[in-house]
Amino acid sequence: MPEITDPEEMVPLALTINGRLHRLLVEPRWTLLFVLRERLGITGTKAGCERGEC
């Protein structure tokens, strides 16, 4: 997913993962999978069919 250029479009997000708090700004269209893998480097979660019709 491409980066956005307007920081005002970003949304604050706080996630607790494995007991550790992560606070970051995310684009509203990003999926949780994208945030976990691409922003936090937590790669254990994998994408399935990505359509909901598996």
C-alpha distance matrix in Angstrom:
0.0 3.8 6.6 9.2 12.7 15.0 15.7 17.8 15.0 14.1 16.0 18.0 17.8 20.4 20.4 23.3 22.6 25.7 27.7 25.4 24.0 20.5 19.8 16.5 14.8 11.7 9.9 11.8 9.3 7.8 10.0 12.7 11.8 8.4 10.6 13.4 12.0 9.5 11.2 14.7 15.1 16.8 16.3 19.3 17.4 16.3 14.6 17.4 17.4 14.5 16.8 19.5 22.2 22.8
3.8 0.0 3.7 6.5 9.5 12.3 13.6 16.1 13.7 13.3 15.9 18.2 18.6 21.5 22.1 25.1 24.7 27.9 29.5 26.9 25.2 21.5 20.3 16.8 14.6 12.0 10.1 12.7 10.9 10.1 13.0 15.5 15.1 11.5 12.8 15.9 14.6 11.5 12.4 16.2 16.9 19.1 19.0 22.2 20.7 19.8 18.3 21.2 21.1 18.2 20.3 23.1 25.7 26.4
6.6 3.7 0.0 3.8 6.5 9.3 10.2 13.0 11.2 10.5 13.5 15.6 16.6 19.5 20.6 23.7 23.7 27.0 28.2 25.3 23.3 19.5 17.9 14.2 11.8 9.9 8.4 11.8 11.1 10.3 13.6 15.7 15.9 12.2 12.4 15.7 15.0 11.6 11.4 15.2 16.5 19.0 19.7 23.0 21.6 21.4 20.3 23.4 23.7 20.6 22.8 25.3 28.2 29.0
9.2 6.5 3.8 0.0 3.8 5.9 7.5 9.9 8.1 8.5 11.9 14.5 16.3 19.6 21.2 24.7 25.2 28.7 29.5 26.6 24.2 20.5 18.2 14.5 11.4 9.7 7.5 10.6 10.7 11.0 14.7 17.0 17.9 14.5 14.3 17.9 17.8 14.6 13.8 17.5 19.4 21.7 22.6 25.8 24.2 24.1 22.8 25.6 25.7 22.4 24.1 26.4 29.5 30.6
12.7 9.5 6.5 3.8 0.0 3.8 6.3 9.0 8.6 9.6 13.4 15.7 18.1 21.3 23.4 26.8 27.6 31.0 31.5 28.4 25.7 22.1 19.5 15.8 12.7 12.0 10.4 13.4 14.1 14.6 18.3 20.3 21.3 17.9 17.3 20.8 20.8 17.4 16.2 19.7 21.7 24.3 25.5 28.8 27.4 27.5 26.4 29.3 29.5 26.1 27.9 30.1 33.2 34.4
15.0 12.3 9.3 5.9 3.8 0.0 3.8 5.4 5.8 7.6 11.3 13.9 16.8 20.2 22.7 26.2 27.5 31.1 31.2 28.2 25.2 21.7 18.7 15.2 11.7 11.5 9.9 12.4 14.0 15.0 18.7 20.5 22.2 19.1 18.1 21.7 22.3 19.2 17.6 20.8 23.3 25.6 27.2 30.2 28.6 29.0 27.8 30.6 30.8 27.3 28.7 30.7 33.9 35.3
15.7 13.6 10.2 7.5 6.3 3.8 0.0 3.8 5.3 5.4 8.8 10.7 13.8 17.0 19.7 23.1 24.7 28.2 28.1 25.0 21.8 18.5 15.3 12.0 8.6 9.4 9.0 11.7 14.0 14.4 17.9 19.1 21.1 18.2 16.4 19.8 20.9 18.0 15.7 18.6 21.5 23.7 25.7 28.6 27.2 28.0 27.3 30.3 30.9 27.3 29.1 30.6 34.1 35.4
17.8 16.1 13.0 9.9 9.0 5.4 3.8 0.0 3.8 5.4 8.0 10.4 13.9 17.3 20.3 23.9 25.8 29.4 29.1 26.2 22.8 19.8 16.4 13.5 9.9 10.5 9.7 11.3 14.1 15.3 18.6 19.9 22.4 19.9 18.1 21.6 23.1 20.6 18.3 20.9 24.0 25.9 27.9 30.6 28.8 29.7 28.7 31.4 31.9 28.2 29.5 30.8 34.3 35.9
15.0 13.7 11.2 8.1 8.6 5.8 5.3 3.8 0.0 3.8 6.6 10.0 12.8 16.5 19.2 22.9 24.5 28.3 28.3 25.7 22.5 19.4 16.2 13.1 9.4 8.6 6.7 7.8 10.4 12.1 15.4 17.1 19.6 17.2 15.9 19.6 21.0 18.7 16.8 19.7 22.6 24.1 25.9 28.4 26.3 26.9 25.6 28.1 28.4 24.7 25.8 27.2 30.6 32.3
14.1 13.3 10.5 8.5 9.6 7.6 5.4 5.4 3.8 0.0 3.8 6.7 9.4 13.0 15.6 19.3 20.9 24.6 24.6 22.0 18.8 15.6 12.5 9.3 5.6 5.2 4.8 6.8 9.9 10.3 13.5 14.5 17.0 14.7 12.8 16.3 18.1 15.9 13.6 16.2 19.3 20.8 22.8 25.3 23.5 24.4 23.6 26.3 27.0 23.4 25.0 26.2 29.8 31.1
16.0 15.9 13.5 11.9 13.4 11.3 8.8 8.0 6.6 3.8 0.0 3.8 6.4 10.1 12.9 16.6 18.6 22.4 22.2 19.8 16.5 13.7 10.6 8.3 5.3 5.2 6.2 6.5 10.2 10.4 12.7 13.1 16.2 14.7 12.3 15.5 17.9 16.4 13.9 15.8 19.2 20.1 22.4 24.4 22.4 23.8 23.1 25.6 26.6 23.0 24.6 25.2 28.9 30.2
18.0 18.2 15.6 14.5 15.7 13.9 10.7 10.4 10.0 6.7 3.8 0.0 3.8 6.9 10.2 13.7 16.1 19.7 19.1 16.6 13.1 10.6 7.3 5.9 4.5 6.3 8.9 9.6 13.0 12.4 14.0 13.3 16.4 15.3 12.2 14.7 17.5 16.4 13.3 14.4 18.1 18.8 21.5 23.4 21.8 23.8 23.6 26.4 27.8 24.5 26.4 26.7 30.4 31.4
17.8 18.6 16.6 16.3 18.1 16.8 13.8 13.9 12.8 9.4 6.4 3.8 0.0 3.8 6.6 10.2 12.5 16.2 15.8 13.7 10.3 8.1 5.7 5.4 5.9 6.8 9.8 10.1 12.9 11.5 12.1 10.6 13.8 13.3 10.0 11.8 15.1 14.7 11.9 12.2 15.8 15.9 18.8 20.2 18.7 20.9 21.0 23.7 25.5 22.4 24.4 24.4 28.2 28.9
20.4 21.5 19.5 19.6 21.3 20.2 17.0 17.3 16.5 13.0 10.1 6.9 3.8 0.0 3.8 6.9 9.8 13.2 12.3 10.3 6.9 5.6 4.4 6.6 8.7 10.0 13.4 13.6 16.2 14.3 14.2 11.7 14.6 14.8 11.3 11.9 15.4 15.7 12.7 11.8 15.5 15.1 18.3 19.3 18.2 21.0 21.7 24.4 26.6 23.9 26.1 25.8 29.5 29.9
20.4 22.1 20.6 21.2 23.4 22.7 19.7 20.3 19.2 15.6 12.9 10.2 6.6 3.8 0.0 3.8 6.2 9.8 9.5 8.1 5.7 5.2 6.5 8.7 11.2 11.7 14.9 15.0 16.8 14.4 13.4 10.2 12.6 13.6 10.2 9.8 13.4 14.6 12.1 10.4 13.6 12.4 15.6 16.1 15.1 18.1 19.3 21.9 24.4 22.1 24.5 23.9 27.6 27.6
23.3 25.1 23.7 24.7 26.8 26.2 23.1 23.9 22.9 19.3 16.6 13.7 10.2 6.9 3.8 0.0 3.8 6.6 5.8 5.3 4.3 6.1 8.8 11.6 14.6 15.3 18.6 18.7 20.3 17.7 16.3 12.8 14.6 16.0 12.9 11.3 14.8 16.5 14.2 11.7 14.3 12.5 15.8 15.7 15.3 18.8 20.5 23.0 25.9 24.0 26.6 25.7 29.2 28.8
22.6 24.7 23.7 25.2 27.6 27.5 24.7 25.8 24.5 20.9 18.6 16.1 12.5 9.8 6.2 3.8 0.0 3.8 5.4 5.3 6.5 7.5 10.9 13.1 16.1 16.4 19.5 19.9 20.8 17.8 15.9 12.2 13.0 14.8 12.1 9.6 12.6 14.9 13.3 10.2 11.9 9.6 12.7 12.2 12.3 16.0 18.2 20.7 23.9 22.4 25.3 24.5 27.8 26.9
25.7 27.9 27.0 28.7 31.0 31.1 28.2 29.4 28.3 24.6 22.4 19.7 16.2 13.2 9.8 6.6 3.8 0.0 3.8 5.6 8.5 10.4 14.0 16.4 19.7 20.0 23.2 23.6 24.4 21.3 19.2 15.5 15.8 17.7 15.3 12.3 14.8 17.4 16.1 12.6 13.5 10.8 13.6 12.5 13.4 17.2 19.9 22.2 25.7 24.7 27.7 26.7 29.7 28.4
27.7 29.5 28.2 29.5 31.5 31.2 28.1 29.1 28.3 24.6 22.2 19.1 15.8 12.3 9.5 5.8 5.4 3.8 0.0 3.8 6.7 9.7 13.1 16.1 19.6 20.6 23.9 24.4 25.7 22.8 21.2 17.5 18.4 20.0 17.2 14.7 17.5 19.6 17.6 14.3 15.9 13.8 16.9 16.1 16.9 20.7 23.2 25.5 28.9 27.6 30.4 29.4 32.6 31.6
25.4 26.9 25.3 26.6 28.4 28.2 25.0 26.2 25.7 22.0 19.8 16.6 13.7 10.3 8.1 5.3 5.3 5.6 3.8 0.0 3.8 6.5 10.0 13.0 16.6 18.0 21.5 22.5 24.0 21.0 19.9 16.4 17.4 18.3 15.1 13.1 15.7 17.3 14.9 11.6 13.6 12.3 15.9 16.0 16.8 20.5 22.9 25.6 28.8 27.3 30.2 29.6 33.0 32.1
24.0 25.2 23.3 24.2 25.7 25.2 21.8 22.8 22.5 18.8 16.5 13.1 10.3 6.9 5.7 4.3 6.5 8.5 6.7 3.8 0.0 3.8 6.6 10.0 13.5 15.2 18.9 19.8 21.7 19.1 18.4 15.2 16.9 17.4 13.9 12.8 15.8 16.8 13.9 11.3 14.2 13.4 17.1 17.7 17.9 21.3 23.2 26.0 28.9 26.9 29.7 29.1 32.7 32.3
20.5 21.5 19.5 20.5 22.1 21.7 18.5 19.8 19.4 15.6 13.7 10.6 8.1 5.6 5.2 6.1 7.5 10.4 9.7 6.5 3.8 0.0 3.8 6.5 10.2 11.8 15.5 16.9 18.7 16.0 15.8 13.0 14.6 14.5 10.8 10.3 13.2 13.6 10.4 8.3 11.7 11.7 15.3 16.7 16.6 19.7 21.3 24.4 27.1 24.8 27.6 27.6 31.2 30.9
19.8 20.3 17.9 18.2 19.5 18.7 15.3 16.4 16.2 12.5 10.6 7.3 5.7 4.4 6.5 8.8 10.9 14.0 13.1 10.0 6.6 3.8 0.0 3.8 7.2 9.7 13.4 14.8 17.3 15.1 15.7 13.5 15.7 15.0 11.2 12.0 14.9 14.4 10.9 10.1 13.8 14.4 17.9 19.6 19.1 21.8 22.8 25.9 28.2 25.5 28.2 28.3 32.0 32.1
16.5 16.8 14.2 14.5 15.8 15.2 12.0 13.5 13.1 9.3 8.3 5.9 5.4 6.6 8.7 11.6 13.1 16.4 16.1 13.0 10.0 6.5 3.8 0.0 3.8 6.4 10.1 12.2 14.5 12.4 13.7 12.3 14.5 13.0 9.4 11.2 13.6 12.3 8.7 9.3 13.0 14.3 17.3 19.6 18.8 21.0 21.6 24.8 26.8 23.9 26.5 27.0 30.7 31.1
14.8 14.6 11.8 11.4 12.7 11.7 8.6 9.9 9.4 5.6 5.3 4.5 5.9 8.7 11.2 14.6 16.1 19.7 19.6 16.6 13.5 10.2 7.2 3.8 0.0 3.8 7.0 9.4 12.0 10.7 12.9 12.5 14.9 12.9 9.9 12.7 14.8 13.0 9.8 11.6 15.1 16.5 19.1 21.6 20.3 22.0 21.9 25.0 26.5 23.3 25.5 26.4 30.1 30.8
11.7 12.0 9.9 9.7 12.0 11.5 9.4 10.5 8.6 5.2 5.2 6.3 6.8 10.0 11.7 15.3 16.4 20.0 20.6 18.0 15.2 11.8 9.7 6.4 3.8 0.0 3.8 6.2 8.4 6.9 9.4 9.8 12.2 10.0 7.7 11.1 13.0 11.3 9.0 11.4 14.5 15.7 17.7 20.1 18.4 19.5 19.0 22.0 23.1 19.8 21.9 22.9 26.6 27.4
9.9 10.1 8.4 7.5 10.4 9.9 9.0 9.7 6.7 4.8 6.2 8.9 9.8 13.4 14.9 18.6 19.5 23.2 23.9 21.5 18.9 15.5 13.4 10.1 7.0 3.8 0.0 3.8 5.6 5.6 9.0 10.8 12.9 10.5 9.5 13.2 14.6 12.6 11.3 14.2 16.8 18.0 19.5 21.9 19.7 20.2 19.0 21.7 22.3 18.7 20.4 21.8 25.3 26.5
11.8 12.7 11.8 10.6 13.4 12.4 11.7 11.3 7.8 6.8 6.5 9.6 10.1 13.6 15.0 18.7 19.9 23.6 24.4 22.5 19.8 16.9 14.8 12.2 9.4 6.2 3.8 0.0 3.8 5.6 8.2 10.3 13.0 11.5 10.8 14.3 16.1 14.9 13.8 16.3 19.0 19.5 20.7 22.6 20.0 20.4 18.8 21.0 21.3 17.5 18.7 19.7 23.2 24.8
9.3 10.9 11.1 10.7 14.1 14.0 14.0 14.1 10.4 9.9 10.2 13.0 12.9 16.2 16.8 20.3 20.8 24.4 25.7 24.0 21.7 18.7 17.3 14.5 12.0 8.4 5.6 3.8 0.0 3.8 6.4 9.6 11.5 9.9 10.5 13.9 15.0 13.9 13.9 16.5 18.6 19.0 19.6 21.4 18.6 18.3 16.2 18.2 18.1 14.3 15.4 16.9 20.3 21.9
7.8 10.1 10.3 11.0 14.6 15.0 14.4 15.3 12.1 10.3 10.4 12.4 11.5 14.3 14.4 17.7 17.8 21.3 22.8 21.0 19.1 16.0 15.1 12.4 10.7 6.9 5.6 5.6 3.8 0.0 3.8 6.6 8.1 6.2 6.8 10.2 11.2 10.2 10.3 12.9 14.8 15.2 15.8 17.8 15.2 15.2 13.6 16.1 16.7 13.1 15.1 16.5 20.0 21.0
10.0 13.0 13.6 14.7 18.3 18.7 17.9 18.6 15.4 13.5 12.7 14.0 12.1 14.2 13.4 16.3 15.9 19.2 21.2 19.9 18.4 15.8 15.7 13.7 12.9 9.4 9.0 8.2 6.4 3.8 0.0 3.8 5.2 5.1 6.4 8.7 10.0 10.4 11.0 12.7 14.2 13.7 14.0 15.3 12.3 12.3 10.7 13.0 13.9 10.5 12.8 13.7 17.3 18.0
12.7 15.5 15.7 17.0 20.3 20.5 19.1 19.9 17.1 14.5 13.1 13.3 10.6 11.7 10.2 12.8 12.2 15.5 17.5 16.4 15.2 13.0 13.5 12.3 12.5 9.8 10.8 10.3 9.6 6.6 3.8 0.0 3.8 5.4 5.1 6.1 8.6 9.9 10.0 10.5 12.2 11.1 12.0 12.9 10.0 11.2 10.6 13.1 15.0 12.2 14.8 14.9 18.6 18.8
11.8 15.1 15.9 17.9 21.3 22.2 21.1 22.4 19.6 17.0 16.2 16.4 13.8 14.6 12.6 14.6 13.0 15.8 18.4 17.4 16.9 14.6 15.7 14.5 14.9 12.2 12.9 13.0 11.5 8.1 5.2 3.8 0.0 3.8 5.5 5.2 6.1 8.2 9.6 10.0 10.5 9.2 9.0 10.1 7.1 7.6 7.3 10.4 12.6 10.3 13.6 14.1 17.4 17.0
8.4 11.5 12.2 14.5 17.9 19.1 18.2 19.9 17.2 14.7 14.7 15.3 13.3 14.8 13.6 16.0 14.8 17.7 20.0 18.3 17.4 14.5 15.0 13.0 12.9 10.0 10.5 11.5 9.9 6.2 5.1 5.4 3.8 0.0 3.8 5.5 5.3 5.4 7.1 8.9 9.6 9.7 9.7 12.0 9.8 9.9 9.4 12.7 14.4 11.8 15.0 16.3 19.6 19.4
10.6 12.8 12.4 14.3 17.3 18.1 16.4 18.1 15.9 12.8 12.3 12.2 10.0 11.3 10.2 12.9 12.1 15.3 17.2 15.1 13.9 10.8 11.2 9.4 9.9 7.7 9.5 10.8 10.5 6.8 6.4 5.1 5.5 3.8 0.0 3.8 5.7 5.5 4.9 6.3 8.4 8.7 10.2 12.5 10.8 12.1 12.4 15.7 17.7 15.1 18.1 19.0 22.4 22.4
13.4 15.9 15.7 17.9 20.8 21.7 19.8 21.6 19.6 16.3 15.5 14.7 11.8 11.9 9.8 11.3 9.6 12.3 14.7 13.1 12.8 10.3 12.0 11.2 12.7 11.1 13.2 14.3 13.9 10.2 8.7 6.1 5.2 5.5 3.8 0.0 3.8 6.0 6.0 5.1 6.3 5.3 7.1 9.0 7.8 10.0 11.2 14.7 17.3 15.4 18.7 19.2 22.5 21.8
12.0 14.6 15.0 17.8 20.8 22.3 20.9 23.1 21.0 18.1 17.9 17.5 15.1 15.4 13.4 14.8 12.6 14.8 17.5 15.7 15.8 13.2 14.9 13.6 14.8 13.0 14.6 16.1 15.0 11.2 10.0 8.6 6.1 5.3 5.7 3.8 0.0 3.8 6.0 5.9 4.8 4.9 4.9 8.0 7.4 8.6 10.1 13.8 16.4 14.8 18.5 19.5 22.4 21.4
9.5 11.5 11.6 14.6 17.4 19.2 18.0 20.6 18.7 15.9 16.4 16.4 14.7 15.7 14.6 16.5 14.9 17.4 19.6 17.3 16.8 13.6 14.4 12.3 13.0 11.3 12.6 14.9 13.9 10.2 10.4 9.9 8.2 5.4 5.5 6.0 3.8 0.0 3.8 5.9 5.6 7.7 8.2 11.7 11.1 11.7 12.5 16.3 18.3 16.3 19.7 21.3 24.3 23.7
11.2 12.4 11.4 13.8 16.2 17.6 15.7 18.3 16.8 13.6 13.9 13.3 11.9 12.7 12.1 14.2 13.3 16.1 17.6 14.9 13.9 10.4 10.9 8.7 9.8 9.0 11.3 13.8 13.9 10.3 11.0 10.0 9.6 7.1 4.9 6.0 6.0 3.8 0.0 3.8 5.8 8.2 10.2 13.4 13.0 14.4 15.3 19.0 21.1 18.8 22.1 23.3 26.6 26.2
14.7 16.2 15.2 17.5 19.7 20.8 18.6 20.9 19.7 16.2 15.8 14.4 12.2 11.8 10.4 11.7 10.2 12.6 14.3 11.6 11.3 8.3 10.1 9.3 11.6 11.4 14.2 16.3 16.5 12.9 12.7 10.5 10.0 8.9 6.3 5.1 5.9 5.9 3.8 0.0 3.8 5.5 8.5 11.3 11.6 13.9 15.6 19.3 21.9 20.0 23.4 24.2 27.4 26.7
15.1 16.9 16.5 19.4 21.7 23.3 21.5 24.0 22.6 19.3 19.2 18.1 15.8 15.5 13.6 14.3 11.9 13.5 15.9 13.6 14.2 11.7 13.8 13.0 15.1 14.5 16.8 19.0 18.6 14.8 14.2 12.2 10.5 9.6 8.4 6.3 4.8 5.6 5.8 3.8 0.0 3.8 5.8 9.1 10.3 12.2 14.5 18.1 20.9 19.6 23.3 24.2 27.1 25.9
16.8 19.1 19.0 21.7 24.3 25.6 23.7 25.9 24.1 20.8 20.1 18.8 15.9 15.1 12.4 12.5 9.6 10.8 13.8 12.3 13.4 11.7 14.4 14.3 16.5 15.7 18.0 19.5 19.0 15.2 13.7 11.1 9.2 9.7 8.7 5.3 4.9 7.7 8.2 5.5 3.8 0.0 3.8 5.9 7.2 9.9 12.7 16.1 19.3 18.2 21.9 22.3 25.2 23.8
16.3 19.0 19.7 22.6 25.5 27.2 25.7 27.9 25.9 22.8 22.4 21.5 18.8 18.3 15.6 15.8 12.7 13.6 16.9 15.9 17.1 15.3 17.9 17.3 19.1 17.7 19.5 20.7 19.6 15.8 14.0 12.0 9.0 9.7 10.2 7.1 4.9 8.2 10.2 8.5 5.8 3.8 0.0 3.8 5.4 7.1 10.2 13.5 16.7 16.3 20.0 20.7 23.2 21.4
19.3 22.2 23.0 25.8 28.8 30.2 28.6 30.6 28.4 25.3 24.4 23.4 20.2 19.3 16.1 15.7 12.2 12.5 16.1 16.0 17.7 16.7 19.6 19.6 21.6 20.1 21.9 22.6 21.4 17.8 15.3 12.9 10.1 12.0 12.5 9.0 8.0 11.7 13.4 11.3 9.1 5.9 3.8 0.0 3.8 6.3 10.0 12.6 16.2 16.3 19.9 20.0 22.3 20.1
17.4 20.7 21.6 24.2 27.4 28.6 27.2 28.8 26.3 23.5 22.4 21.8 18.7 18.2 15.1 15.3 12.3 13.4 16.9 16.8 17.9 16.6 19.1 18.8 20.3 18.4 19.7 20.0 18.6 15.2 12.3 10.0 7.1 9.8 10.8 7.8 7.4 11.1 13.0 11.6 10.3 7.2 5.4 3.8 0.0 3.8 6.9 9.6 13.1 12.9 16.4 16.3 18.8 17.0
16.3 19.8 21.4 24.1 27.5 29.0 28.0 29.7 26.9 24.4 23.8 23.8 20.9 21.0 18.1 18.8 16.0 17.2 20.7 20.5 21.3 19.7 21.8 21.0 22.0 19.5 20.2 20.4 18.3 15.2 12.3 11.2 7.6 9.9 12.1 10.0 8.6 11.7 14.4 13.9 12.2 9.9 7.1 6.3 3.8 0.0 3.8 6.5 9.9 10.2 13.8 14.3 16.4 14.3
14.6 18.3 20.3 22.8 26.4 27.8 27.3 28.7 25.6 23.6 23.1 23.6 21.0 21.7 19.3 20.5 18.2 19.9 23.2 22.9 23.2 21.3 22.8 21.6 21.9 19.0 19.0 18.8 16.2 13.6 10.7 10.6 7.3 9.4 12.4 11.2 10.1 12.5 15.3 15.6 14.5 12.7 10.2 10.0 6.9 3.8 0.0 3.8 6.6 6.5 10.2 11.1 13.2 11.6
17.4 21.2 23.4 25.6 29.3 30.6 30.3 31.4 28.1 26.3 25.6 26.4 23.7 24.4 21.9 23.0 20.7 22.2 25.5 25.6 26.0 24.4 25.9 24.8 25.0 22.0 21.7 21.0 18.2 16.1 13.0 13.1 10.4 12.7 15.7 14.7 13.8 16.3 19.0 19.3 18.1 16.1 13.5 12.6 9.6 6.5 3.8 0.0 3.8 5.5 8.3 8.6 10.0 7.9
17.4 21.1 23.7 25.7 29.5 30.8 30.9 31.9 28.4 27.0 26.6 27.8 25.5 26.6 24.4 25.9 23.9 25.7 28.9 28.8 28.9 27.1 28.2 26.8 26.5 23.1 22.3 21.3 18.1 16.7 13.9 15.0 12.6 14.4 17.7 17.3 16.4 18.3 21.1 21.9 20.9 19.3 16.7 16.2 13.1 9.9 6.6 3.8 0.0 3.8 5.5 6.8 7.4 5.9
14.5 18.2 20.6 22.4 26.1 27.3 27.3 28.2 24.7 23.4 23.0 24.5 22.4 23.9 22.1 24.0 22.4 24.7 27.6 27.3 26.9 24.8 25.5 23.9 23.3 19.8 18.7 17.5 14.3 13.1 10.5 12.2 10.3 11.8 15.1 15.4 14.8 16.3 18.8 20.0 19.6 18.2 16.3 16.3 12.9 10.2 6.5 5.5 3.8 0.0 3.8 6.0 8.2 8.3
16.8 20.3 22.8 24.1 27.9 28.7 29.1 29.5 25.8 25.0 24.6 26.4 24.4 26.1 24.5 26.6 25.3 27.7 30.4 30.2 29.7 27.6 28.2 26.5 25.5 21.9 20.4 18.7 15.4 15.1 12.8 14.8 13.6 15.0 18.1 18.7 18.5 19.7 22.1 23.4 23.3 21.9 20.0 19.9 16.4 13.8 10.2 8.3 5.5 3.8 0.0 3.8 5.4 7.1
19.5 23.1 25.3 26.4 30.1 30.7 30.6 30.8 27.2 26.2 25.2 26.7 24.4 25.8 23.9 25.7 24.5 26.7 29.4 29.6 29.1 27.6 28.3 27.0 26.4 22.9 21.8 19.7 16.9 16.5 13.7 14.9 14.1 16.3 19.0 19.2 19.5 21.3 23.3 24.2 24.2 22.3 20.7 20.0 16.3 14.3 11.1 8.6 6.8 6.0 3.8 0.0 3.8 5.9
22.2 25.7 28.2 29.5 33.2 33.9 34.1 34.3 30.6 29.8 28.9 30.4 28.2 29.5 27.6 29.2 27.8 29.7 32.6 33.0 32.7 31.2 32.0 30.7 30.1 26.6 25.3 23.2 20.3 20.0 17.3 18.6 17.4 19.6 22.4 22.5 22.4 24.3 26.6 27.4 27.1 25.2 23.2 22.3 18.8 16.4 13.2 10.0 7.4 8.2 5.4 3.8 0.0 3.8
22.8 26.4 29.0 30.6 34.4 35.3 35.4 35.9 32.3 31.1 30.2 31.4 28.9 29.9 27.6 28.8 26.9 28.4 31.6 32.1 32.3 30.9 32.1 31.1 30.8 27.4 26.5 24.8 21.9 21.0 18.0 18.8 17.0 19.4 22.4 21.8 21.4 23.7 26.2 26.7 25.9 23.8 21.4 20.1 17.0 14.3 11.6 7.9 5.9 8.3 7.1 5.9 3.8 0.0
